[in-house]
Amino acid sequence: MTLLALENVSVAYNHQHYILRDFNLNIDKGQFISLLGPSGCGKTTTLRLIAGFLEAKHGKFTFDGKDYTRVPVSKRNFGFVFQSYALFPHLSVFENVAFGLRLRKVSESEIGKRVGRILEVVSLTGFEKRFPKELSGGQKQRVAIARALVIEPDLLLFDEPLSNLDANLRTHMRVEIRRIQQELGITTVYVSHDQEECFSISDQVAIMNNGIIEQLDRPATIFKYPKSEFVARFIGFSNFINFSQRIDHDEEIVLKESDYEFRVLRHQGTQNTTGRKIAIRPEDILITADSLKSAADSENQEITNVVSGLVTVSTFLGRSYQYVVKTELGDFMVNKEMEEPFGNGYRVQLSFPSEKLVIVD
């Protein structure tokens, strides 16, 4: 069931510079959706539009079947968690969390019950009398989340809430955010530029670029089967090959360029495409000592999905080595765990498993 819908929405700053143009997004009730993309892609603008901090020049915003396009932020029962926490330094944890309830003229007895209950949810029971300066970064973030949740919002919004925390604390807090969201079943929109963060906690992820959604899908689907070159590059595909000829068969697609032929299995990442560009991750390419010429001569047959090359850069990554390999089809980045690395100038053979190849637009 669709809870939130943005329909052909356009947002511009200074009445000229459009951040979003004819933008569309549907979010189901109870869903955790993340808006992910590079700086300037429009994700924060989308969040601020939903919150009511920005007004659309064109289009319509509906929430729970009602037109929210011109509803002021004070009339939207949405909880917002800011990047900077935005806690009042002169108020205790209890009073920070209770702030929104006092604005709503909730009775003192009810405030005590609801603040106590939500502090228990965010694991801050016993911290009621502390002040923000006495809290760690993670504790401050949980106070900010509690303040957003205590008003029992219809929608929870996060604007890069973990960017001020160190790596270990970010990992812990994203698990906490997902736990709280699932425990309460609240519809959530989450903005971040961190791919791992979004993929680990979201039901769906929208990859944004220049004010449009390039792909909206389950995290695992996007990770395996990016639809466009932009999405592929953003999530870690660094190898691309352009082909001049494409031949479609029932179970595979044959792509040709010069003397090279690649066969790509039909799967979710190739099924509904018409392009002639393939993408593959560095860890999915197989690298071995070059035996392409001898194999072709001995078997007297055409070899597909294989190209010979020269190692030009070798980098130690800890668990593996990363190579830049120069070939007739371009330079490729390849990762492989191995004890004895290939040195610069070493001739190697690259094999491209047909099931790992994705065709992108």
Secondary structure, 3 states (H helix, E strand, C coil): CEEEEEEEEEEEECCCEEEEEEEEEEEECCCEEEEECCCCCCHHHHHHHHHCCCCCCEEEEEECCEECCCCCHHHCCEEEECCCCCCCCCCCHHHHHHHHHHHCCCCHHHHHHHHHHHHHHCCCCCCCCCCHHHCCHHHHHHHHHHHHHCCCCCEEEEECCCCCCCHHHHHHHHHHHHHHHHHHCCCEEEEECCHHHHHHHCCEEEEEECCEEEEEECHHHHHHCCCCHHHHHHCCCCEEEECCEEEECCCEEEEEECCEEEEEECCCCCCCCCCCEEEECHHHCEEEECCHHHHHHHHCCCCCCEEEEEEEEEEECCCCEEEEEEECCEEEEEEECCCCCCCCCCEEEEECCHHHCEEEC
